[in-house]
Amino acid sequence: MNFEPQTYEELIRMKRCVELTKYYEVTEEELWEIYHFLEQEPEAFIKGGRQNLSLIIGQNTAKTQKVIMANCTDRSIDGILLSRTEFKVFPPPLHTILRLRQQRWFLFQQQ
């Protein structure tokens, strides 16, 4: 995202969009779409899973407006929540972490 933010809100929104690229493969065009979606809708938020980003409006009566296919590049997270006011990263469930550790231990024992 190559522009000069004019307000504090624009700066924070841009920072969150750029931070999103640490976790997901998104094009510049998709990043701008997310930026403008958050800019135009006060109750907008982005919910990321392992293979997509859902653009959603409303907390109580949430309506998915669009789904962007985007692979999560960080295997240490299970998803994200991005809005005007927050950026949260969700770790995988504990049972997934334990299963991965067991697999690594088993592979280590095989060597």
Summary of the structure (lengths in Angstrom):
residues: 111
radius of gyration: 16.7
end to end distance: 45.9
largest distance: 57.6
contacts: 287
relative contact order: 0.15
helix: 39%
strand: 26%
